[in-house]
Amino acid sequence: MKYALVTGSSSGIGRAIAEKFLNEGCFVFINYLPGEDVASVEEEMEACYKGRYSLCPADLSDFEGLNVLATHVEQRTEKLDYLVLNAGATNRASLDEITLEEWERVFAINLTTPLFLVQRLHPRIPEHGRIVFMGSMMGVLPHSMSLAYGVSKAGVNFLAQNLTKFFEGRNITVNAIAPGFVDTPWQKEKPMQIRQNIEDKVALHRFAEPEEIASLCWYLTQNEYINGAVIPIHGGYSYR
């Protein structure tokens, strides 16, 4: 059996990725924020995937949470075939408004913790293992509404490319997915006019479904030659 860790996987894109990997026969470690209500998640997992998942509450905004999650995984498996670094945070404060604390929190969750989670867990990744980062279209294209998010995700995109050299010789591939706007619960809360404005900039005139991102994530774990890539999946978005 293959083992996978998907961070930030109780809802949205992470939940879809976790379910895709479970449906493909993997054992999946599901990570969520402490205090988050995951009763419905656990009920569904128990009904559909009994014995093939493990829930772990851990706040990945600091090293304490990183240690909790890494220890949870280390105590339950000697190998980790797939590491999907999906957990993320945003902040919509402008250049004139954002504080150092807000900036550092976004970077901690989006960029710093993923790097050090790889550092901690890569000894358990076997040959032909896979690492997938969740970057963003906003790390490729400029976007005025989320400075910290966009810059941190640009770092994620480039981190994935740089790590390929570290894993050279082990046949471990490292890639990033750069989604555009995805129809997650958070996006569903946006006013209809804002959603319409976004859809007007997308050639397919809709948001992506989380399952479409999950399908791409699974594909990346099955392809032997895609490595050091940042794969866009935004439906033909143009910010202009």
C-alpha positions as MATLAB code, in Angstrom:
seq = 'MKYALVTGSSSGIGRAIAEKFLNEGCFVFINYLPGEDVASVEEEMEACYKGRYSLCPADLSDFEGLNVLATHVEQRTEKLDYLVLNAGATNRASLDEITLEEWERVFAINLTTPLFLVQRLHPRIPEHGRIVFMGSMMGVLPHSMSLAYGVSKAGVNFLAQNLTKFFEGRNITVNAIAPGFVDTPWQKEKPMQIRQNIEDKVALHRFAEPEEIASLCWYLTQNEYINGAVIPIHGGYSYR';
ca = [
       0.000    0.000    0.000;
       1.168    3.537   -0.805;
       1.144    6.171    1.956;
       0.300    9.827    1.403;
       0.251   12.942    3.563;
      -1.961   15.802    2.412;
      -1.699   18.930    4.538;
      -4.768   21.112    4.979;
      -7.019   18.294    3.822;
     -10.278   18.535    5.746;
     -12.017   20.676    3.114;
     -11.653   22.324   -0.292;
      -8.779   21.325   -2.552;
      -7.028   19.326    0.169;
     -10.136   17.265    0.901;
     -10.564   16.499   -2.802;
      -6.912   15.431   -3.057;
      -7.182   13.221    0.020;
     -10.290   11.514   -1.368;
      -8.681   11.044   -4.784;
      -5.676    9.317   -3.223;
      -7.942    7.193   -1.018;
      -9.971    6.178   -4.066;
      -6.732    5.140   -5.755;
      -6.002    2.758   -2.865;
      -3.628    4.821   -0.715;
      -3.470    5.204    3.034;
      -3.853    8.956    3.641;
      -2.877   11.172    6.557;
      -5.472   13.952    6.766;
      -4.352   17.168    8.450;
      -6.597   19.918    9.805;
      -6.520   22.867   12.211;
      -7.001   22.060   15.917;
     -10.506   23.009   16.979;
     -11.896   22.558   13.482;
     -15.120   20.554   13.351;
     -14.248   17.442   11.388;
     -17.031   15.181   12.630;
     -18.597   14.919    9.172;
     -15.189   14.241    7.614;
     -14.466   11.459   10.089;
     -17.935    9.971    9.609;
     -17.467    9.813    5.844;
     -13.926    8.473    6.089;
     -15.005    5.762    8.508;
     -17.867    4.742    6.248;
     -15.869    4.687    3.015;
     -12.207    4.220    3.926;
     -12.084    2.452    7.276;
      -8.532    1.507    8.220;
      -6.947    3.561    5.409;
      -6.779    7.042    6.890;
      -5.475    8.872    9.925;
      -6.666   12.284   11.127;
      -4.122   14.667   12.607;
      -4.911   18.120   14.026;
      -1.886   20.408   13.650;
      -1.548   24.156   13.134;
       1.130   24.561   10.465;
       1.729   28.238   11.167;
       4.629   27.340   13.477;
       7.211   24.658   14.218;
       5.201   23.220   17.088;
       2.443   22.229   14.688;
       4.994   20.943   12.184;
       6.489   18.721   14.885;
       3.052   17.407   15.885;
       2.223   16.433   12.310;
       5.634   14.977   11.466;
       5.689   12.917   14.661;
       2.171   11.637   13.938;
       3.317   10.375   10.540;
       6.646    8.982   11.774;
       4.919    6.927   14.457;
       2.609    5.278   11.935;
       4.685    4.530    8.847;
       8.265    3.884    7.810;
       7.657    5.208    4.315;
       5.790    8.112    2.769;
       5.283    7.687   -0.959;
       3.433   10.946   -1.595;
       3.860   14.255    0.210;
       1.314   16.884   -0.852;
       1.893   20.302    0.710;
      -1.496   21.903    0.295;
      -2.150   23.875    3.513;
      -2.181   27.603    2.873;
      -3.225   30.992    4.186;
      -3.932   34.365    2.665;
      -4.206   37.967    3.796;
      -5.861   40.695    1.774;
      -4.204   43.666    3.493;
      -2.711   46.212    1.100;
       0.900   47.374    0.974;
       0.090   50.260    3.306;
      -1.898   48.125    5.749;
      -0.141   44.789    6.161;
       1.776   44.218    9.392;
       4.961   42.238    9.904;
       3.045   39.671   11.943;
       0.480   39.167    9.170;
       3.183   38.916    6.502;
       5.214   36.394    8.483;
       2.173   34.207    9.224;
       1.291   33.883    5.537;
       4.887   33.037    4.673;
       5.129   30.560    7.551;
       2.116   28.549    6.420;
       2.628   28.839    2.658;
       6.389   28.554    2.339;
       8.447   28.014    5.500;
       6.563   25.120    7.089;
       6.275   23.189    3.797;
      10.043   23.456    3.310;
      10.856   22.198    6.782;
       8.215   19.480    6.581;
      10.069   18.201    3.518;
      13.321   18.445    5.475;
      11.829   16.412    8.320;
      10.045   13.743    6.302;
      12.150   13.232    3.174;
      14.171   10.377    4.755;
      10.920    8.402    4.688;
      10.249    9.098    1.014;
      11.379    6.050   -0.996;
      12.852    5.992   -4.475;
      10.185    7.029   -6.988;
       8.371    8.984   -4.271;
       6.595   12.211   -5.125;
       6.438   15.683   -3.608;
       3.752   18.101   -4.781;
       3.468   21.706   -3.609;
       0.313   23.744   -3.953;
       1.503   26.956   -5.573;
      -0.836   29.423   -7.211;
      -1.581   31.326  -10.364;
      -1.092   34.401   -8.160;
       2.526   33.363   -7.761;
       2.897   33.658  -11.546;
       0.613   36.550  -12.491;
       0.349   39.874  -10.608;
      -2.700   40.341   -8.415;
      -3.389   43.494   -6.452;
      -5.582   42.060   -3.715;
      -3.253   39.650   -1.904;
       0.363   40.780   -1.825;
       1.618   38.375    0.852;
      -0.178   35.427   -0.710;
       1.097   36.083   -4.213;
       4.724   36.628   -3.183;
       4.751   33.591   -0.885;
       3.251   31.386   -3.601;
       5.885   32.627   -6.064;
       8.369   31.322   -3.515;
       6.550   27.988   -3.398;
       6.667   27.690   -7.176;
      10.414   28.325   -7.234;
      11.070   26.132   -4.186;
       9.633   23.148   -6.039;
      11.968   23.800   -8.958;
      15.031   24.175   -6.731;
      14.381   21.024   -4.705;
      14.718   18.847   -7.791;
      18.499   19.252   -7.494;
      18.455   18.084   -3.894;
      16.624   14.890   -4.842;
      18.687   14.220   -7.953;
      19.721   10.584   -7.983;
      16.810    9.340   -5.848;
      14.148    9.400   -8.607;
      11.947   11.566   -6.405;
      10.104   14.183   -8.415;
       9.123   17.592   -7.061;
       6.463   19.702   -8.747;
       4.043   22.525   -8.014;
       0.458   23.019   -9.082;
      -0.591   26.615   -9.771;
      -4.401   26.772   -9.617;
      -6.462   29.770  -10.521;
      -9.834   30.314   -8.871;
     -11.266   27.113   -7.404;
     -14.825   26.672   -6.147;
     -13.926   25.990   -2.529;
     -16.198   26.904    0.413;
     -14.234   30.150    0.871;
     -14.763   31.167   -2.758;
     -18.451   30.290   -2.587;
     -18.863   32.995    0.072;
     -17.823   35.766   -2.335;
     -20.566   38.139   -3.518;
     -22.078   37.113   -6.840;
     -20.819   40.247   -8.617;
     -17.216   39.542   -7.609;
     -17.541   35.927   -8.737;
     -18.976   37.107  -12.051;
     -16.081   39.525  -12.547;
     -13.646   36.659  -12.022;
     -15.519   34.309  -14.349;
     -15.486   36.978  -17.048;
     -11.662   36.820  -17.002;
     -11.602   33.021  -17.363;
     -11.900   31.656  -20.894;
     -14.005   28.748  -19.605;
     -16.180   31.229  -17.655;
     -16.244   29.239  -14.438;
     -14.239   28.386  -11.346;
     -12.369   25.088  -11.232;
     -13.828   22.223   -9.232;
     -11.586   20.950   -6.403;
     -11.736   17.504   -7.986;
     -10.084   18.887  -11.136;
      -7.102   20.036   -9.076;
      -7.038   16.675   -7.299;
      -6.988   14.833  -10.623;
      -3.938   16.821  -11.736;
      -2.227   16.181   -8.408;
      -2.707   12.424   -8.771;
      -1.459   12.529  -12.360;
       1.760   14.216  -11.230;
       2.408   11.375   -8.790;
       2.029    8.807  -11.567;
       4.204   10.459  -14.206;
       7.890    9.526  -14.014;
       9.289   12.408  -16.057;
       7.475   15.574  -14.972;
       9.925   17.140  -12.550;
      10.632   20.694  -11.456;
       7.468   21.900  -13.163;
       4.930   24.508  -12.150;
       1.707   23.328  -13.764;
      -0.961   26.020  -14.315;
      -4.612   25.037  -14.066;
      -6.699   28.184  -14.348;
      -9.155   27.669  -17.196;
      -7.525   30.277  -19.402;
      -7.415   33.184  -16.941;
      -6.173   36.640  -17.879;
      -5.835   39.320  -15.212;
      -6.115   42.107  -17.797;
];
